[in-house]
Amino acid sequence: MSTGLEQLYQQIILDHAKARHGSPLADYDGDGRVGESHQLNPVCGDEITLRAAVLDGSVAAVTWDGAGCAISMASASVLTDLVQGVPRDEAITLVDAFREVMRSRGRIEADEEVLGDAAAFSGVSRFPARVKCAMLAWVALEESLLAANG
């Protein structure tokens, strides 16, 4: 990865950590089913509660609240932008793609065409202690979508 790209990725993470998209946690007042998941990383104390609403097979809304490091908060923010309005099954596929990158220990570079700004977290995969930070919101989304599906 080039130095310029690394700087861009770092900036994306910092921007999302400061200006969180999808936060604070809010009730969904539309039609559809809502699932909620609370996730905690006991190693570092990061935690998140995420709600996802599914309407007509698509992710109608994602809101969350949490506390933790810049990586975990930025990951939740980026995820929110990425999955709003996409089909539920596609959102699950995005979770799987992100998980594959995070588990690769740096061997797999994220595809920006697929993961958008979430590709900024590729470098995190080289630091096993930080992978859970990046994955926290994604696991919460996966559980929320499964719960919303009934």
Order of alpha helices (4+ residues) and beta strands (2+ residues): alpha-beta-beta-beta-alpha-alpha-alpha-alpha
